[in-house]
């Protein structure tokens, strides 16, 4: 049998080693890459405001500071109003829990162990405090995100120059600028869609909690709106403090709050999100659902949040570099 001799050139070895080292390096700095991509998303969101402010001679740094301090103030207000309330309501609930369970036992002719639910309720305040503390402990990341997005806004008129190598013809500069504009439109549409979704979920939650007579309906609704940024899990996370507070009113109100959260989550997952994203970005509802599920499977909550802008960016770049598209245009 004739044996074949396979030769591997030195150039191939160097290329392979270089590729592996590059992949290893990208994996090590993946958190910075994610932070940079989030900064790019923020840039696409605030850039229209910056352009508008420039017409009235308002400095870019002022616009950025107003937006950031506004976001920080909103989140801080929600946390400051909700966390102490949930902690106090949970403590009160653990005191009246035995009587609640006694009424349930007499109603359903069953026996409940108060320690099981009591232990779970006791962990809620500490978990909320950990989440609130985790938000404010990432001060360095928040500051880095601010400066990254600020300098991206300043660099926006020259961003296309970094993409010139993607195009080899004489119209490379125009095509690179069009690619940046298209990405801005798609990702900016996603941002506007998310803001609209937050408004819809917040209003729906407020009306439902208000009609049910749940205390702290407004901050709970604002929290539900903010957590809408987390696909699938957002309404569930927002439902926990709402149900805890509703339990201090009555078990019936708590059951109604649970049903309300389930209805809102089903409407969000299967109707509101796909339709809003179709209107904002042109993505088909089925594609939106698949992208969100894939993002959550691969990257958890962060993957679900960033899955749509990543998909829209890749889709836009692919269309710009597609030979068939280039021939048609």
N, C-alpha and C positions, 0 to 999 in steps of 0.2 A: 504494500500500500504506500502510495506517495504521501509523504508528510509535507505539510505546508508550514513555512516559516513566517511567523508574524513579527514584524519589526515595529517597534514603537520609537518614534523619533524624539529627540530631546525637546523639540518645540511642543510636541503633544503633551509630554510630561509636565513641562512648565505651565502650559495652558490649563491642564487638569488641576494641578496644585493651586494655581492662581484662582481658578473657579471655586474650588473647595474652600480656600481661605476667604474669598469674598462672601460666600454663603455663610461661613462661620461668623464673619464680622457682622454681616447684616442681622444674623440671629442674635448676636450679643447686644446690638444697639436697636433692637426691634421696638423697645419702648420709646426711644427718641424718634424713630420713624413714625410711629403712631401719633406721637405728640405733634410732629411736624405736619402730618396729614390733617389732624384736628385744627391746627392753626390755619391751614389752607382753607378748610371749610369755613372757619370764622371769617377769613379774609373775603371769601366770596359773598358772605352774608352782609358784611359791613361796608364793602367797597361801594355799593350804590349810595349809601349814606355819606361816605367820604366825598364822592363826586358831587353830591348835592351840597354838602357843606363848603366845598371849595368855591362854589359859585358865590357864596356870601363871605368869602375870605376867612372861614373858620378853620383853624389849624387841625390837621389830622389827629394829633395827639389828644386834643380836646374831645373830639368825637369818640375816639377809642376809650378814653377814661370815663366818659359819660356812660357808654354802653357797658363797660366792665363793672363799674361801680353800681350801675343799675341792676345788673344780674346778681352781683354779690349781695346787694341790699335785699333783693327779692328773696333769694334763697335763705339768707340769714333770718329774715323776718318770718318766713314759714317755719324754719327749724325752731326759732326762739319761741314762737307761739304754740307750736304743736308738741315738741318734746316734753316740756314741763306738764302740759295738759294730759298727755298720754301717760306719763309716769304717775301723776296724781290719780287719774281715773283708774289706772291698773291697780294701784294700792287700794283704792276704795272698792274696786270690784272683788279683790281677793277677800275683803272683809265680809261682803254680802254673798260670796259664792256659795257657802253652805245652804243658805236659804233658797237661792236659785235652784240648786241641785235637788233640794228637798221638794220644791214645787214640781220640778221635772219628773222626779220619781213617782210622785202621786198622780201626775197627769198620764205618764206613759207606762206606769206599773213596772218600772225598771229600777236598777240600782247602779249609781254612778260613784266612782272613786274621786273625791274632791282633790286628792293629791296630784292626780295626773294633770288635770286642767290648771290647778294652782301652780304647779311647777313650771308649766309652759308660760303662764301669765307672768310669773316672776322674772322670766328671762327677757320679756319684751322691753322693759325700761333700759336694761343694760345693753341690749342689742341696739336700741335706738340711739343711746348715748355713744356707742362705738361707731355707728354710722356717721353721726354728727361730728364726732371727734375725728374720724377718718377724713371727712371733707376738709376740715380746717387744718389738718396735719400736713396736707399736701400743698402747703403754701408755695414751696419752691417750684413745683410743677405748674401751679396756677400762674405764678409770675413768669416762668419760662414760656408758657402758652401765650401770655399777654404780649411779651416782647417779640416772640416769633410771628404772631399774627400782625403786630404793628409794623415790623420790618417787611413782611410780605406785602402789606398794603403799600408801603413806600416803594417796594420793588415792582409793584404790579405793572407799571408802564414798560418795564424791561424784562418781564418774565419770559416773554416769547423768545428772547435771545438765547435762553438756555436750551431751547428745543430746536434750534436751527439744524442740528446734525441729524434730526429725524427726517429731514427733507433734503434732497440732493439737487433739485432743479433751481432755476433762477427766481422762482416765486416762493422760495423757502421762507422768507421773512413774513410774507403775507399769510402763508399757510400755517406757520407757527403761531402767529397772532390769532388767527381764526380758531385754531385748536384750543388756545387758552380761553378765548371768548366762549366757545361751545361748552367747555368744561365748567366755566363759571355759570353759564345758563342752566346746565343740568344739575350741578351741585347746589347752586343757588335756589333752583326750583325745589330741590329736596328740602332745603332749610325752610323755605316758605311753607312747604307742605307740612313739615313737622310743627311749625308754629301754629298753623291752622288746626292741626290735629290736637295739639295741646289745648287750644281754645275750645274745641268741640268737647273733648273729654272733661275739661274743667267745668264747662257750663252744664253738661249732662250730670256730672257728679254732684255739683252744687244743687241743682234743681231736685235731684233724687233725695239727697240727704236733708234738704230743707223741707220737702214734703213729708219725709219720714219723721222729722222733728229731732234729728241727731244734732247734738251740740257741736260747736266749732265747725259748722258746715263749710264756711268760706276758706279757712286755712286747709282743711282736708281736701277741698276741691282744687285749690292751688297746688297742693302736693300731688294730687292725681294728675293734674295737667303737666307738671314738671316731670313726673315719672313716666309720662307717655313717651318720653325720649327712649325709654327702655322697652323695646317691642316685646309683646307677649307677657313678660313678667311685671311690667309697670303697673297695670291695674291691680294685679294680685298683691304687690308690695304696698300699694296705696290702700287696699281694702283692709289690711290688718289693723292699723290704728283706728280706722273708721268703725270696724266691728267691735273693737275693744271699748271705744267710747259709747257706741250704741248699746252695748251690754249693760252699761250703768243706767240706761233708761229703762229697758225691759228686754227680755229674751226675744219677744216678738219683733221689736224694732231691730234687734241684732240680726234676726233671721231675714227681715226685709232688706237690711243693708247688705247681707251676703248675697241675696238674690239679685239686688241691684248691681253689685260688682260683677257677678257672673254674666248678667245681661249685657253690661257695658263692655266686658272683655270679649264676649262673642261677637258683638256688633263691631268692635274695634278690629279684631283679627280677620273677620270674614267679609266685612263690608266697608267700613269707614277707611281703614288704612289703604287697602288696594285701590279704592275709587279715588281717594284724595291724591295718592301717588301717581295714579294714571293721569289725573288732570294736571298735576304739578310737573311731572317729568316725562310723561308719555309712555311710562312702563306699564305693560299689561298686568292686570290684577294677579293672574296666576304666577307670572314671573316675580312679582313683588313678594308673594307668599313664599315661593321657593328660595329666593335670595335671603330673606329673613331667617328661614329655617336653616339654610346652609351656614349662614353667618353665626347663628347661635350654636350650631353643632360644632363648628370649628373653633370658635373663639369665645363662647359663653356670652355674657351680657355685652362686653365690649365688642365682640364680633357681630352681634345682632345690631348694635347701634351704628357701627361703621359699615355694615354690609352694603347698604343701599348706595352711599356716596362712593364706595370703592367700585361697586358694580357699574355705576353711571360713568365714573372716570375711565375705567377699562373699556367700556362700550364706546365712549366718545373717541378715545385714542384709536381703537380698532377701526372705527368707521373712517377716521381721518387718514389712517395709513393703509387702508384696504385698497389694493390695486384696482379692483373692479369699480370702486367708488371714484377713484382718481380718473379712470377712463371715462366714466359717465359724465364727470364734471369737466 
